[in-house]
Amino acid sequence: MPQTSGRLKIVDADGTETFAELTAGSSYFRNVGVAHDVINASDHEIVFIEVEYI
């Protein structure tokens, strides 16, 4: 859950780039098994708590 609002750039394993707008206190999720890199695309620090189910 995002603790701060901001924008993330997500790069999938095949190089596809998407962006996610995070809002503090609002949940965000990705489907299980998706290999990706997450890059802070904001001009400030982003803080979030990540929970992964395996």
C-alpha positions, 0 to 999 in steps of 0.5 A, a space after each residue: 500500500 502506498 504511503 506517499 503518492 507518486 508515479 512509477 514506471 513499470 518495465 515488463 520482462 519483454 521491455 514493455 513500459 507502463 506507468 502507475 499513479 499511486 495514491 497514498 492509502 489506496 491499494 495497488 496490485 499486479 497479477 501474480 507471476 509478472 516479472 517486472 522492474 519498478 522505477 520511481 518516475 516522480 521527482 520525490 521519494 515514494 514509500 510503499 509496503 509491498 506484499 507478495 503471495 507465492 
